[in-house]
């Protein structure tokens, strides 16, 4: 297992358990277990960060394998509170970017089956700075991500942010308040990745974005940064408008930055 960054003891214990137990549970079907996200680029914050992980298998989980993992997650949740913070997907080796591939995921404390989103952003992260809990080295397992594949994924993510903000319009709940901040800061990270082809923390993307965007756009970004750790808050029409406008602005900027698809003659 790769040496872990400084993290809470219970979280370190959970990751060690995954590294020890999954090879026994999945046997020859397991290729590797990898961390990505905030733990891999020095941005983990135990107050708000999820624990992002991806498990690579040789084939889709059968019913017996799925049942064994369900039991493991249930038992782990009773022993270790960090289990609820796991955001773990199970993908098939060689099908990482295939949206037709089968996939399982453990999200919000529940294991379920679903299709793969073929998200190249994960694999860009894994290839650049992912951490290996068990199996082949992260840099070797990650597929090459073409510019066009990454471009399409970044624009798709911005589209999802716009849809979610529109869906939440008029919602004055704490969840909506937090999501406005999340949407703006995620758009900052997308802009950074579009420009630099790297995945970085919200803080680094925030600093870069504030320096790079016009002054009139900075208020929305500053408000999102100030609200990012709030457990509750009142969403206002101004916050809604500013968040939606900033995500649209980010989309326009990303389209100008991203490498255009080559034309054929």
FENJOJO-V652778 format. One record per helix or strand of 2 or more residues. SS is the DSSP state (a for helix, b for strand). FROM is the first residue (numbers start at 1). TO is the last residue. If there is no record, write none. Layout:
{{SS & FROM & TO} {SS & FROM & TO}}
//
This chain:
{{a & 9 & 29} {b & 30 & 36} {a & 37 & 40} {b & 51 & 57} {a & 63 & 79} {a & 81 & 85} {b & 86 & 92} {b & 102 & 107} {b & 110 & 115} {a & 120 & 129} {b & 131 & 135} {a & 138 & 141} {a & 147 & 167} {a & 174 & 196} {a & 202 & 212} {a & 215 & 227} {a & 237 & 257}}
//
